Structures are given as structure tokens and as C-alpha cells.
Amino acid sequence: MKVGLVGVGRIGALHAGTLGDLPGIDTVLVADADPGRAKVCADRFGLTPAGSIDDLFAARPDGVVIAAPTAAHAELVGRAARAGVAVFCEKPLAPDAAGTRAVLAEVEAAGVPLQVGFQRRFDPGYQAARERLRSGELGRLYSVWACTLDPAPPPAAYLPTSGGIFRDCGVHDFDAVRWVTGAEVVEVHATGANRGADFFAAAGDVDTGHALLTLDDGTLVSVAVSRYNGAGYDVRLELHGSLGTAVAGLDHRAPLTSTEPAEPAEPGTHQTDTPAYANFAERFAAAYVAELAAFADVAAGRIPSPCGGADALEAFHVADAAELSRRENRPVRIEEVRR
Ligand SMILES: NC(=O)c1ccc[n+]([C@@H]2O[C@H](COP(=O)([O-])OP(=O)(O)OC[C@H]3O[C@@H](n4cnc5c(N)ncnc54)[C@H](O)[C@@H]3O)[C@@H](O)[C@H]2O)c1
């Protein structure tokens, strides 16, 4: 199988290493808006520089992985669709819901499979949490807590194109909540704060945001996102049910310190001397491999997409609702932003 990779920055370079090692993929063609960068990446992982992006599509790959910046996603996904090629795209598919709908229409018309990069669906902890809930082991679900806490903010220049903290970070939590619980979000009430660098407020964004979601079965979900978490990269999902609690992300590298005097330091508990996760690449290493292995199966026609365009759009609606709620300081029903 021949796969193309477009964009080899932070996440694209990670995907390059993974694609080069996946069984069943013979050739990985690498392109970037900066051909020099594509060449360096290809050389590093023993892959094939495609030349230009045009050259990559002309080589008729079986699938294309898009890891270019968000602003380029819709154009590149549309291009893959018109070429009849299976496509994997990092989130989000477009900067806004209208753009997302337009690109999904193109994908649907072309009939190509599309997988969106919500890697938490491939994380063993999130998968086990989902399984425990669905098996009945946790009983009736009453409360869900989720968080994405980055150790340090992105560069100031990134913010105006990010869509805001709920679309950029929270969207992963929103997708995970839908996927793990099997329920839909019907209402969001969100707020935010700026206590860090001035450039967040200058971009109309916040450095920390909290969103309270109400699911269609009445379950309440709290989602916390922040650009400032000095202890490390903390991504968790907690399910609190009548028969038990399950926590994804609470392992020996979670950046948490107990204040209890008699804290056990067993493997699997959250207080050891092991360094905390520093970033998404460390925390979700296994998940990034598993999602691209799944995409190889999707491109080969062996499985349907495990995370398609409708999922991407729904998570985006929740993020839109959170952003609107924060700005207008009022609860927002999902129907309002779905229009
Ligand atoms: N799933 C995740 O956990 C995760 C993590 C990080 C980033 N992302 C997403 O991945 C995307 C890329 O993020 P990043 O942090 O790797 O960005 P980046 O800025 O580090 O890298 C982007 C790369 O794309 C290249 N590029 C720019 N414009 C291009 C174009 N039109 N066509 C082809 N290549 C182009 C740049 O030269 C650069 O090499 C973003 O949409 C982001 O939201 C997802």
C-alpha cells in the first residue's frame, strides 16, 4: 500500500515515524508546503520525498494523511475526495461548522472513506473506561469529569488561528465524552479566565475554560481545559457511576501529587518518581500508532472509518456552543449552533 503524508510539523513528523513502521504500508510519500522540511523528514524516517503536494496526488496513493495546519484541511480533504482517495485528517476538518459541512458534503459526494484524528478513541485507558461503562460494571452513570491541561501555552501567533480553547483543546474531550458514554450533548454552559499571558485576551481567547455539559439522558459532565498546568500534560476522563468509578489517564505518569500522608506508591497509582507526561506525543504515543493502523485498514477497505465526519461535526458543534456560551455568559442548546 502507498500512503501520502501532507504536512510534517509537530504532529506530522510523529505520524511520519509511525507510518514508516506500519506493516502493510510499502511506500510513504511525504510532502509539505516547505519541500525542504518534507525532505528532512523523509530522510529521517527512510520515507520518500514526494516533491510537491501536486506530485504526491499525481502518484495516486491509496490513502492520504493530512497533518497540515487547520486552515489547509478543507482544501486538502476536498482534493483527496476529488482524487477518490481515502483520507485521514487531523482535527478540525475546517475552522468553522459551515466549512466542516461543506467539506463533508464533498467527501460524501465522492464516496471516499474519511477518518478524523480523535486519537483518544484509540487510547487503552479511554477504551477500558468505555467498556466498563457499557458492560454495566459502573452501574448508572451520574457524573463525568474530563480535562485537558497543557503544561505551557502555544506561541502567541498560534492563537488567532486556533478557534479558541474549546475548539482547539476541548473538542477532544467533547468527542471522548460522546464516544465513551454513547450519549449526545444537548446543552453547554461555559466560562473562561485569563490569568496568564496577555496575548490570550488580545486574541479574544482565554487561557483556562470550564464547560458544564448536559447529556441527552440527563447526565452532567464537567470539562476543564487550560494552557497552564505546570506539573505536566494532564488528560483524564472520570466516570462516576452508582456501582463504581473508572478513570482514564490516572497512571504512574499522570502529573498529580497526593497530599495524603499515607499514599501508597504502587504501580498504577498516581504518585511515583516517574516523570510526568510532558506533552501529547508522550501521553498518546500508543493511540497515535493505533489510529493510523486503523486508517491503513480503512484505506484498504477492511473496516469502516472508526471516527467519521459526522462525529467531527458533532464534537465541533459542542465546541461552538461552549465558545458562544463563554462569550455571552449563558447556557447554549446544541440545536442553536447546529442551524
Ligand atoms: N490530534 C492531536 O493530538 C493533535 C496534536 C497537534 C496538532 N493537531 C492538529 O494537527 C494540525 C497540525 O498541527 P501542528 O501542531 O503539527 O502544526 P505545525 O505548525 O507544527 O506543522 C504544520 C506543517 O504543515 C506545513 N504546511 C503549512 N501549510 C501547508 C499547506 N497548505 N500544505 C501542506 N503543508 C503545509 C508546515 O510547513 C508545517 O511543516 C493542526 O490542525 C492541529 O489542530 C492535532
The ligand as a Tripos MOL2 file, in Angstrom:
@<TRIPOS>MOLECULE
LIG
   44    48     1     0     0
SMALL
NO_CHARGES

@<TRIPOS>ATOM
      1 N1         -4.6260   15.0500   17.4200 N.am      1 LIG1
      2 C1         -3.7710   15.7350   18.1280 C.2       1 LIG1
      3 O1         -3.4570   15.3850   19.2600 O.2       1 LIG1
      4 C2         -3.1120   16.9330   17.5210 C.ar      1 LIG1
      5 C3         -1.9450   17.4280   18.1010 C.ar      1 LIG1
      6 C4         -1.3240   18.5120   17.4980 C.ar      1 LIG1
      7 C5         -1.8640   19.0940   16.3670 C.ar      1 LIG1
      8 N2         -3.0110   18.6110   15.8420 N.ar      1 LIG1
      9 C6         -3.5680   19.2000   14.6240 C.3       1 LIG1
     10 O2         -2.6650   18.9250   13.5710 O.3       1 LIG1
     11 C7         -2.5660   20.0300   12.6830 C.3       1 LIG1
     12 C8         -1.1090   20.4330   12.5460 C.3       1 LIG1
     13 O3         -0.6460   20.8880   13.8010 O.3       1 LIG1
     14 P1          0.9220   21.0040   14.1240 P.3       1 LIG1
     15 O4          0.9940   21.4540   15.5300 O.co2     1 LIG1
     16 O5          1.6290   19.7460   13.7190 O.co2     1 LIG1
     17 O6          1.3330   22.1940   13.1490 O.3       1 LIG1
     18 P2          2.8170   22.6770   12.7360 P.3       1 LIG1
     19 O7          2.6950   24.1270   12.5040 O.co2     1 LIG1
     20 O8          3.8280   22.1680   13.7020 O.co2     1 LIG1
     21 O9          3.1000   21.9200   11.3520 O.3       1 LIG1
     22 C9          2.3630   22.1840   10.1770 C.3       1 LIG1
     23 C10         3.2110   21.7400    8.9700 C.3       1 LIG1
     24 O10         2.4130   21.8870    7.7900 O.3       1 LIG1
     25 C11         3.1690   22.6210    6.8130 C.3       1 LIG1
     26 N3          2.2070   23.3700    5.9970 N.ar      1 LIG1
     27 C12         1.7680   24.6520    6.1480 C.ar      1 LIG1
     28 N4          0.8200   24.9280    5.2450 N.ar      1 LIG1
     29 C13         0.6770   23.8210    4.4650 C.ar      1 LIG1
     30 C14        -0.1320   23.5120    3.3490 C.ar      1 LIG1
     31 N5         -1.0160   24.3810    2.8590 N.pl3     1 LIG1
     32 N6          0.0090   22.2900    2.7980 N.ar      1 LIG1
     33 C15         0.8900   21.3910    3.3040 C.ar      1 LIG1
     34 N7          1.6810   21.6290    4.3660 N.ar      1 LIG1
     35 C16         1.5640   22.8320    4.9500 C.ar      1 LIG1
     36 C17         4.1390   23.4890    7.5890 C.3       1 LIG1
     37 O11         5.2610   23.7980    6.7970 O.3       1 LIG1
     38 C18         4.4800   22.5640    8.7640 C.3       1 LIG1
     39 O12         5.5360   21.6800    8.4480 O.3       1 LIG1
     40 C19        -3.4840   21.1170   13.2530 C.3       1 LIG1
     41 O13        -4.6910   21.1090   12.5510 O.3       1 LIG1
     42 C20        -3.7150   20.7140   14.6950 C.3       1 LIG1
     43 O14        -5.0120   21.0820   15.1710 O.3       1 LIG1
     44 C21        -3.6330   17.5330   16.3870 C.ar      1 LIG1
@<TRIPOS>BOND
     1     1     2 1
     2     2     3 2
     3     2     4 1
     4     4     5 ar
     5     4    44 ar
     6     5     6 ar
     7     6     7 ar
     8     7     8 ar
     9     8     9 1
    10     8    44 ar
    11     9    10 1
    12     9    42 1
    13    10    11 1
    14    11    12 1
    15    11    40 1
    16    12    13 1
    17    13    14 1
    18    14    15 2
    19    14    16 1
    20    14    17 1
    21    17    18 1
    22    18    19 2
    23    18    20 1
    24    18    21 1
    25    21    22 1
    26    22    23 1
    27    23    24 1
    28    23    38 1
    29    24    25 1
    30    25    26 1
    31    25    36 1
    32    26    27 ar
    33    26    35 ar
    34    27    28 ar
    35    28    29 ar
    36    29    30 ar
    37    29    35 ar
    38    30    31 1
    39    30    32 ar
    40    32    33 ar
    41    33    34 ar
    42    34    35 ar
    43    36    37 1
    44    36    38 1
    45    38    39 1
    46    40    41 1
    47    40    42 1
    48    42    43 1
@<TRIPOS>SUBSTRUCTURE
     1 LIG1         1 GROUP 0 **** ****
